[in-house]
Amino acid sequence: MNKSLVVIFTAIVLDAIGIGLIFPILPSLLQDVTHIENVAPYMGLMTALYAAMQFIFAPVLGSLSDRLGRRPVLLISLAGAAINYLFLAFAPSLLMLVIGRAIAGLTSANTSVAAAYITDISPQDKRARRFGLFNAMFGIGFIIGPVLGGVLGDHWLRLPFIAAAVLNGLNLLLAFFILPETRTPSREKIDLASLNPLRPLRWMFSMKSLLPIIFIFFVFSATGEAYATCWALWGSETFQWNGLWIGLSLGAFGVCQTFAQALLPGPAVRLLGERAAILTGVASACIALIVMAFATQSWMIFAIMPIFALAGIGVPAMQSLATRQVAPSQQGQFQGVLASAVSLASIVAPLAFSSFYFVVRSQWPGAIWLSVAIVYALSVPIVLGLRFEKPETAPAM
């Protein structure tokens, strides 16, 4: 593997670590700055804000890298991430934490630039493999992040941020000395319309037969946000987990999901077909969530991780089905629409699930997982009703 890919993949791992390391410590950190015991609404706000900044700035950074070159945009985002993590380490108030988390979301939007860089340096016959590694690096980072955050946070709540600042600083140095430019800066003006993150949604509504598939993607993405928003609060209040155990449980969840999505979807689709594979994933998730809702011992959560792993076959099977619903000439547009649906779910769902947890936590914290299972179940009749039609053609955006 060449040095440029090492730097790019390291940046992706660090982005994912930055997302995950805050999950085990965020409840305690928010309680520390707000002096309020029930911080569930603030958890939703922080998670949604991070996602919203990614949603808005991913196309901005991508377009800027087309105009200015990949290298300067990546260097600025890495430097901004390192400085911002130091800012979060010493932020004295809720307002400062909110500002810092917003900046963290902005700098983590550099994944679009990293993807463009990989495209620049990869021959067409190697792109699929390298983008597979791209996704694997994100999965690895998301496994490391919660564990690192939990271990360091038990020593000092702000220590994970200092560790992230150091790691991003080292990666900045690597990029500065090793990473070459792959795109000649353009003199053309930036098309401001292309920076509008809502633009793909207009195209979506012109293809009404695709709305059920897009809704399923929205549901799957929304349910995933519940874990990021409520897992740490629920684990602390139900099992008295400290930061280490919250991190280990999230790490175990990430390991199961990563292995399942890497190894199981292909055999599952061949054996069951796409529709049955999707429904198997939904059923596995609902079973695991119901067990979590009624669990009284922490070992039960680790025992059901293999069932969570089976839940991981649903999304790849859905992606496989989705690619056949539009013409080859519009695959890029369609994938952009799906990415927008995922981003919107990452903004809306944390606010909804954290608000629900705020209502039920004193009587039954586990009820949050029943609500997630119910949201999952909304996709079942739509999956059953899907028709495998000829690809549809829609106007370009």
Contacts in CASP RR format, 6 or more apart in sequence:
PFRMAT RR
TARGET T0000
AUTHOR 0000-0000-0000
METHOD contacts of the structure
MODEL  1
MNKSLVVIFTAIVLDAIGIGLIFPILPSLLQDVTHIENVAPYMGLMTALY
AAMQFIFAPVLGSLSDRLGRRPVLLISLAGAAINYLFLAFAPSLLMLVIG
RAIAGLTSANTSVAAAYITDISPQDKRARRFGLFNAMFGIGFIIGPVLGG
VLGDHWLRLPFIAAAVLNGLNLLLAFFILPETRTPSREKIDLASLNPLRP
LRWMFSMKSLLPIIFIFFVFSATGEAYATCWALWGSETFQWNGLWIGLSL
GAFGVCQTFAQALLPGPAVRLLGERAAILTGVASACIALIVMAFATQSWM
IFAIMPIFALAGIGVPAMQSLATRQVAPSQQGQFQGVLASAVSLASIVAP
LAFSSFYFVVRSQWPGAIWLSVAIVYALSVPIVLGLRFEKPETAPAM
2 121 0 8 1.000
3 178 0 8 1.000
3 179 0 8 1.000
4 117 0 8 1.000
4 121 0 8 1.000
4 178 0 8 1.000
4 179 0 8 1.000
4 180 0 8 1.000
4 182 0 8 1.000
5 118 0 8 1.000
5 121 0 8 1.000
5 130 0 8 1.000
6 174 0 8 1.000
6 178 0 8 1.000
7 171 0 8 1.000
7 174 0 8 1.000
7 175 0 8 1.000
7 178 0 8 1.000
7 179 0 8 1.000
8 114 0 8 1.000
8 117 0 8 1.000
8 118 0 8 1.000
8 179 0 8 1.000
9 133 0 8 1.000
9 134 0 8 1.000
9 137 0 8 1.000
10 171 0 8 1.000
10 174 0 8 1.000
11 74 0 8 1.000
11 78 0 8 1.000
11 110 0 8 1.000
11 114 0 8 1.000
11 171 0 8 1.000
11 175 0 8 1.000
12 111 0 8 1.000
12 114 0 8 1.000
12 134 0 8 1.000
12 137 0 8 1.000
12 138 0 8 1.000
12 141 0 8 1.000
13 137 0 8 1.000
13 138 0 8 1.000
13 140 0 8 1.000
13 141 0 8 1.000
13 144 0 8 1.000
14 81 0 8 1.000
14 141 0 8 1.000
14 164 0 8 1.000
14 167 0 8 1.000
14 168 0 8 1.000
14 171 0 8 1.000
15 108 0 8 1.000
15 110 0 8 1.000
15 111 0 8 1.000
15 138 0 8 1.000
16 137 0 8 1.000
16 138 0 8 1.000
16 139 0 8 1.000
16 140 0 8 1.000
16 141 0 8 1.000
16 142 0 8 1.000
16 144 0 8 1.000
16 145 0 8 1.000
17 141 0 8 1.000
17 142 0 8 1.000
17 144 0 8 1.000
17 145 0 8 1.000
17 148 0 8 1.000
17 164 0 8 1.000
17 167 0 8 1.000
18 85 0 8 1.000
18 104 0 8 1.000
18 108 0 8 1.000
18 145 0 8 1.000
18 164 0 8 1.000
19 50 0 8 1.000
19 108 0 8 1.000
19 142 0 8 1.000
19 145 0 8 1.000
20 141 0 8 1.000
20 142 0 8 1.000
20 145 0 8 1.000
20 146 0 8 1.000
20 149 0 8 1.000
20 228 0 8 1.000
20 250 0 8 1.000
21 145 0 8 1.000
21 146 0 8 1.000
21 148 0 8 1.000
21 149 0 8 1.000
21 150 0 8 1.000
21 152 0 8 1.000
21 160 0 8 1.000
21 161 0 8 1.000
21 163 0 8 1.000
21 164 0 8 1.000
22 29 0 8 1.000
22 46 0 8 1.000
22 101 0 8 1.000
22 149 0 8 1.000
22 160 0 8 1.000
23 146 0 8 1.000
23 149 0 8 1.000
23 228 0 8 1.000
23 231 0 8 1.000
23 232 0 8 1.000
23 246 0 8 1.000
23 247 0 8 1.000
23 250 0 8 1.000
24 146 0 8 1.000
24 149 0 8 1.000
24 150 0 8 1.000
24 153 0 8 1.000
24 232 0 8 1.000
24 243 0 8 1.000
24 244 0 8 1.000
24 246 0 8 1.000
24 247 0 8 1.000
24 250 0 8 1.000
25 149 0 8 1.000
25 150 0 8 1.000
25 153 0 8 1.000
25 157 0 8 1.000
25 160 0 8 1.000
25 232 0 8 1.000
25 243 0 8 1.000
26 43 0 8 1.000
26 46 0 8 1.000
26 232 0 8 1.000
27 39 0 8 1.000
27 43 0 8 1.000
27 232 0 8 1.000
27 233 0 8 1.000
27 236 0 8 1.000
28 157 0 8 1.000
28 243 0 8 1.000
29 97 0 8 1.000
29 157 0 8 1.000
29 158 0 8 1.000
30 36 0 8 1.000
30 39 0 8 1.000
30 42 0 8 1.000
30 43 0 8 1.000
30 46 0 8 1.000
30 94 0 8 1.000
30 97 0 8 1.000
31 37 0 8 1.000
31 39 0 8 1.000
32 157 0 8 1.000
33 91 0 8 1.000
33 92 0 8 1.000
33 93 0 8 1.000
33 94 0 8 1.000
33 97 0 8 1.000
34 42 0 8 1.000
34 94 0 8 1.000
36 42 0 8 1.000
38 358 0 8 1.000
38 361 0 8 1.000
39 233 0 8 1.000
40 230 0 8 1.000
40 233 0 8 1.000
40 354 0 8 1.000
40 355 0 8 1.000
40 357 0 8 1.000
40 358 0 8 1.000
40 361 0 8 1.000
41 354 0 8 1.000
41 355 0 8 1.000
41 358 0 8 1.000
42 94 0 8 1.000
42 354 0 8 1.000
43 229 0 8 1.000
43 230 0 8 1.000
43 232 0 8 1.000
43 233 0 8 1.000
43 350 0 8 1.000
43 354 0 8 1.000
44 229 0 8 1.000
44 350 0 8 1.000
44 351 0 8 1.000
44 353 0 8 1.000
44 354 0 8 1.000
44 355 0 8 1.000
45 98 0 8 1.000
45 350 0 8 1.000
45 351 0 8 1.000
45 354 0 8 1.000
46 97 0 8 1.000
46 98 0 8 1.000
46 101 0 8 1.000
47 225 0 8 1.000
47 228 0 8 1.000
47 229 0 8 1.000
47 346 0 8 1.000
47 350 0 8 1.000
47 354 0 8 1.000
48 346 0 8 1.000
48 347 0 8 1.000
48 348 0 8 1.000
48 349 0 8 1.000
48 350 0 8 1.000
48 351 0 8 1.000
49 98 0 8 1.000
49 101 0 8 1.000
49 102 0 8 1.000
49 105 0 8 1.000
50 101 0 8 1.000
50 102 0 8 1.000
50 104 0 8 1.000
50 105 0 8 1.000
50 108 0 8 1.000
51 105 0 8 1.000
51 225 0 8 1.000
51 343 0 8 1.000
51 346 0 8 1.000
51 347 0 8 1.000
51 350 0 8 1.000
52 347 0 8 1.000
53 102 0 8 1.000
53 103 0 8 1.000
53 104 0 8 1.000
53 105 0 8 1.000
53 106 0 8 1.000
53 109 0 8 1.000
54 105 0 8 1.000
54 106 0 8 1.000
54 108 0 8 1.000
54 109 0 8 1.000
54 343 0 8 1.000
54 346 0 8 1.000
55 197 0 8 1.000
55 340 0 8 1.000
55 343 0 8 1.000
55 344 0 8 1.000
55 346 0 8 1.000
55 347 0 8 1.000
56 109 0 8 1.000
56 197 0 8 1.000
57 105 0 8 1.000
57 106 0 8 1.000
57 109 0 8 1.000
58 109 0 8 1.000
58 111 0 8 1.000
58 112 0 8 1.000
58 197 0 8 1.000
58 343 0 8 1.000
59 112 0 8 1.000
59 194 0 8 1.000
59 195 0 8 1.000
59 196 0 8 1.000
59 197 0 8 1.000
60 109 0 8 1.000
60 195 0 8 1.000
61 73 0 8 1.000
61 77 0 8 1.000
61 109 0 8 1.000
61 110 0 8 1.000
61 112 0 8 1.000
61 113 0 8 1.000
62 73 0 8 1.000
62 112 0 8 1.000
62 113 0 8 1.000
62 116 0 8 1.000
63 190 0 8 1.000
63 191 0 8 1.000
63 194 0 8 1.000
63 195 0 8 1.000
64 73 0 8 1.000
64 190 0 8 1.000
65 73 0 8 1.000
65 74 0 8 1.000
65 112 0 8 1.000
65 113 0 8 1.000
65 116 0 8 1.000
65 117 0 8 1.000
65 183 0 8 1.000
66 116 0 8 1.000
66 183 0 8 1.000
66 186 0 8 1.000
67 185 0 8 1.000
67 186 0 8 1.000
67 188 0 8 1.000
67 190 0 8 1.000
68 185 0 8 1.000
69 181 0 8 1.000
69 182 0 8 1.000
69 183 0 8 1.000
69 184 0 8 1.000
69 185 0 8 1.000
70 113 0 8 1.000
70 116 0 8 1.000
70 117 0 8 1.000
70 120 0 8 1.000
70 181 0 8 1.000
70 182 0 8 1.000
70 183 0 8 1.000
71 175 0 8 1.000
71 179 0 8 1.000
71 180 0 8 1.000
71 181 0 8 1.000
71 182 0 8 1.000
73 110 0 8 1.000
73 113 0 8 1.000
74 110 0 8 1.000
74 113 0 8 1.000
74 114 0 8 1.000
74 117 0 8 1.000
74 175 0 8 1.000
74 179 0 8 1.000
75 172 0 8 1.000
75 175 0 8 1.000
75 176 0 8 1.000
75 179 0 8 1.000
77 107 0 8 1.000
77 109 0 8 1.000
77 110 0 8 1.000
77 113 0 8 1.000
78 107 0 8 1.000
78 110 0 8 1.000
78 168 0 8 1.000
78 169 0 8 1.000
78 171 0 8 1.000
78 172 0 8 1.000
78 175 0 8 1.000
79 169 0 8 1.000
79 172 0 8 1.000
80 103 0 8 1.000
80 107 0 8 1.000
80 168 0 8 1.000
81 104 0 8 1.000
81 107 0 8 1.000
81 108 0 8 1.000
81 164 0 8 1.000
81 168 0 8 1.000
82 165 0 8 1.000
82 166 0 8 1.000
82 168 0 8 1.000
82 169 0 8 1.000
82 172 0 8 1.000
83 165 0 8 1.000
84 100 0 8 1.000
84 103 0 8 1.000
84 104 0 8 1.000
84 107 0 8 1.000
85 104 0 8 1.000
85 161 0 8 1.000
85 162 0 8 1.000
85 164 0 8 1.000
85 165 0 8 1.000
85 168 0 8 1.000
86 161 0 8 1.000
86 162 0 8 1.000
86 165 0 8 1.000
87 96 0 8 1.000
87 100 0 8 1.000
87 103 0 8 1.000
88 97 0 8 1.000
88 100 0 8 1.000
88 101 0 8 1.000
88 104 0 8 1.000
88 158 0 8 1.000
88 161 0 8 1.000
89 158 0 8 1.000
89 159 0 8 1.000
89 161 0 8 1.000
89 162 0 8 1.000
89 165 0 8 1.000
90 158 0 8 1.000
91 97 0 8 1.000
91 99 0 8 1.000
91 100 0 8 1.000
111 138 0 8 1.000
114 134 0 8 1.000
115 131 0 8 1.000
115 134 0 8 1.000
116 183 0 8 1.000
117 182 0 8 1.000
118 127 0 8 1.000
118 130 0 8 1.000
118 131 0 8 1.000
118 134 0 8 1.000
119 127 0 8 1.000
120 182 0 8 1.000
120 183 0 8 1.000
121 182 0 8 1.000
122 130 0 8 1.000
136 258 0 8 1.000
136 262 0 8 1.000
139 254 0 8 1.000
139 258 0 8 1.000
140 258 0 8 1.000
142 254 0 8 1.000
143 251 0 8 1.000
143 254 0 8 1.000
143 255 0 8 1.000
143 258 0 8 1.000
145 247 0 8 1.000
145 251 0 8 1.000
146 246 0 8 1.000
146 247 0 8 1.000
146 250 0 8 1.000
146 251 0 8 1.000
147 247 0 8 1.000
147 248 0 8 1.000
147 250 0 8 1.000
147 251 0 8 1.000
148 160 0 8 1.000
148 163 0 8 1.000
149 160 0 8 1.000
149 163 0 8 1.000
149 243 0 8 1.000
149 247 0 8 1.000
150 160 0 8 1.000
150 242 0 8 1.000
150 243 0 8 1.000
150 244 0 8 1.000
150 246 0 8 1.000
150 247 0 8 1.000
151 243 0 8 1.000
151 244 0 8 1.000
151 247 0 8 1.000
152 159 0 8 1.000
152 160 0 8 1.000
152 163 0 8 1.000
153 159 0 8 1.000
153 160 0 8 1.000
153 243 0 8 1.000
154 242 0 8 1.000
154 243 0 8 1.000
154 244 0 8 1.000
193 199 0 8 1.000
197 340 0 8 1.000
197 343 0 8 1.000
198 340 0 8 1.000
199 397 0 8 1.000
200 333 0 8 1.000
200 336 0 8 1.000
200 337 0 8 1.000
200 339 0 8 1.000
200 340 0 8 1.000
200 397 0 8 1.000
201 337 0 8 1.000
201 340 0 8 1.000
202 397 0 8 1.000
203 333 0 8 1.000
203 337 0 8 1.000
203 394 0 8 1.000
203 395 0 8 1.000
203 396 0 8 1.000
203 397 0 8 1.000
204 210 0 8 1.000
204 211 0 8 1.000
204 214 0 8 1.000
204 337 0 8 1.000
204 340 0 8 1.000
204 341 0 8 1.000
205 211 0 8 1.000
206 394 0 8 1.000
206 395 0 8 1.000
207 326 0 8 1.000
207 392 0 8 1.000
207 394 0 8 1.000
209 325 0 8 1.000
209 389 0 8 1.000
209 392 0 8 1.000
210 325 0 8 1.000
210 326 0 8 1.000
210 334 0 8 1.000
210 337 0 8 1.000
210 392 0 8 1.000
212 382 0 8 1.000
212 385 0 8 1.000
212 386 0 8 1.000
213 318 0 8 1.000
213 321 0 8 1.000
213 322 0 8 1.000
213 325 0 8 1.000
213 386 0 8 1.000
214 337 0 8 1.000
214 338 0 8 1.000
214 341 0 8 1.000
215 379 0 8 1.000
215 382 0 8 1.000
216 278 0 8 1.000
216 318 0 8 1.000
216 379 0 8 1.000
216 382 0 8 1.000
216 383 0 8 1.000
217 318 0 8 1.000
217 322 0 8 1.000
217 338 0 8 1.000
217 341 0 8 1.000
217 342 0 8 1.000
217 345 0 8 1.000
218 341 0 8 1.000
218 342 0 8 1.000
218 344 0 8 1.000
218 345 0 8 1.000
219 345 0 8 1.000
219 375 0 8 1.000
219 376 0 8 1.000
219 378 0 8 1.000
219 379 0 8 1.000
220 314 0 8 1.000
220 315 0 8 1.000
220 318 0 8 1.000
220 376 0 8 1.000
220 379 0 8 1.000
221 341 0 8 1.000
221 342 0 8 1.000
221 345 0 8 1.000
221 346 0 8 1.000
221 349 0 8 1.000
222 345 0 8 1.000
222 348 0 8 1.000
222 349 0 8 1.000
222 352 0 8 1.000
222 375 0 8 1.000
223 285 0 8 1.000
223 349 0 8 1.000
223 372 0 8 1.000
223 375 0 8 1.000
223 376 0 8 1.000
224 349 0 8 1.000
224 372 0 8 1.000
225 345 0 8 1.000
225 346 0 8 1.000
225 349 0 8 1.000
225 350 0 8 1.000
225 353 0 8 1.000
226 349 0 8 1.000
226 353 0 8 1.000
226 368 0 8 1.000
226 369 0 8 1.000
226 371 0 8 1.000
226 372 0 8 1.000
227 250 0 8 1.000
227 253 0 8 1.000
228 350 0 8 1.000
229 349 0 8 1.000
229 350 0 8 1.000
229 353 0 8 1.000
229 354 0 8 1.000
229 357 0 8 1.000
230 353 0 8 1.000
230 354 0 8 1.000
230 357 0 8 1.000
230 368 0 8 1.000
231 246 0 8 1.000
231 249 0 8 1.000
231 250 0 8 1.000
232 243 0 8 1.000
232 246 0 8 1.000
232 250 0 8 1.000
233 357 0 8 1.000
233 361 0 8 1.000
233 365 0 8 1.000
234 357 0 8 1.000
234 365 0 8 1.000
234 366 0 8 1.000
234 368 0 8 1.000
234 369 0 8 1.000
235 241 0 8 1.000
235 245 0 8 1.000
235 246 0 8 1.000
235 249 0 8 1.000
235 298 0 8 1.000
235 365 0 8 1.000
236 242 0 8 1.000
236 246 0 8 1.000
237 361 0 8 1.000
237 365 0 8 1.000
238 295 0 8 1.000
238 365 0 8 1.000
238 366 0 8 1.000
239 245 0 8 1.000
239 297 0 8 1.000
239 298 0 8 1.000
239 301 0 8 1.000
241 249 0 8 1.000
241 298 0 8 1.000
245 298 0 8 1.000
249 298 0 8 1.000
249 301 0 8 1.000
249 302 0 8 1.000
252 302 0 8 1.000
252 305 0 8 1.000
253 305 0 8 1.000
253 308 0 8 1.000
256 305 0 8 1.000
256 306 0 8 1.000
256 308 0 8 1.000
256 309 0 8 1.000
257 308 0 8 1.000
257 309 0 8 1.000
257 312 0 8 1.000
259 309 0 8 1.000
260 308 0 8 1.000
260 309 0 8 1.000
260 310 0 8 1.000
260 311 0 8 1.000
260 312 0 8 1.000
260 313 0 8 1.000
261 312 0 8 1.000
261 313 0 8 1.000
261 315 0 8 1.000
261 316 0 8 1.000
264 309 0 8 1.000
264 310 0 8 1.000
264 312 0 8 1.000
264 313 0 8 1.000
265 277 0 8 1.000
265 312 0 8 1.000
265 313 0 8 1.000
265 314 0 8 1.000
265 316 0 8 1.000
265 317 0 8 1.000
265 320 0 8 1.000
266 316 0 8 1.000
268 277 0 8 1.000
268 280 0 8 1.000
268 313 0 8 1.000
268 317 0 8 1.000
269 277 0 8 1.000
269 317 0 8 1.000
269 320 0 8 1.000
272 280 0 8 1.000
273 317 0 8 1.000
274 317 0 8 1.000
274 318 0 8 1.000
274 320 0 8 1.000
274 321 0 8 1.000
275 321 0 8 1.000
275 383 0 8 1.000
275 384 0 8 1.000
275 386 0 8 1.000
277 313 0 8 1.000
277 314 0 8 1.000
277 317 0 8 1.000
278 314 0 8 1.000
278 317 0 8 1.000
278 318 0 8 1.000
278 321 0 8 1.000
278 383 0 8 1.000
279 380 0 8 1.000
279 383 0 8 1.000
279 384 0 8 1.000
280 310 0 8 1.000
280 313 0 8 1.000
280 314 0 8 1.000
281 310 0 8 1.000
281 311 0 8 1.000
281 312 0 8 1.000
281 313 0 8 1.000
281 314 0 8 1.000
282 311 0 8 1.000
282 314 0 8 1.000
282 376 0 8 1.000
282 377 0 8 1.000
282 379 0 8 1.000
282 380 0 8 1.000
282 383 0 8 1.000
284 307 0 8 1.000
284 308 0 8 1.000
284 310 0 8 1.000
284 311 0 8 1.000
284 312 0 8 1.000
285 308 0 8 1.000
285 311 0 8 1.000
285 312 0 8 1.000
285 373 0 8 1.000
285 376 0 8 1.000
286 373 0 8 1.000
286 376 0 8 1.000
286 377 0 8 1.000
287 304 0 8 1.000
287 307 0 8 1.000
288 304 0 8 1.000
288 307 0 8 1.000
288 308 0 8 1.000
288 311 0 8 1.000
289 369 0 8 1.000
289 370 0 8 1.000
289 372 0 8 1.000
289 373 0 8 1.000
289 376 0 8 1.000
290 369 0 8 1.000
290 370 0 8 1.000
290 373 0 8 1.000
291 300 0 8 1.000
291 304 0 8 1.000
291 307 0 8 1.000
292 300 0 8 1.000
292 301 0 8 1.000
292 304 0 8 1.000
292 366 0 8 1.000
292 369 0 8 1.000
293 366 0 8 1.000
293 367 0 8 1.000
293 368 0 8 1.000
293 369 0 8 1.000
293 370 0 8 1.000
293 373 0 8 1.000
294 366 0 8 1.000
295 301 0 8 1.000
295 366 0 8 1.000
321 386 0 8 1.000
321 388 0 8 1.000
322 334 0 8 1.000
322 338 0 8 1.000
323 331 0 8 1.000
323 334 0 8 1.000
324 388 0 8 1.000
324 391 0 8 1.000
325 334 0 8 1.000
325 389 0 8 1.000
325 391 0 8 1.000
325 392 0 8 1.000
326 333 0 8 1.000
326 334 0 8 1.000
326 391 0 8 1.000
326 392 0 8 1.000
326 393 0 8 1.000
326 394 0 8 1.000
327 391 0 8 1.000
327 392 0 8 1.000
327 393 0 8 1.000
328 391 0 8 1.000
329 393 0 8 1.000
330 393 0 8 1.000
330 394 0 8 1.000
330 396 0 8 1.000
333 394 0 8 1.000
333 396 0 8 1.000
333 397 0 8 1.000
353 368 0 8 1.000
353 371 0 8 1.000
353 372 0 8 1.000
356 367 0 8 1.000
356 368 0 8 1.000
356 371 0 8 1.000
357 365 0 8 1.000
357 368 0 8 1.000
360 366 0 8 1.000
360 367 0 8 1.000
360 368 0 8 1.000
END
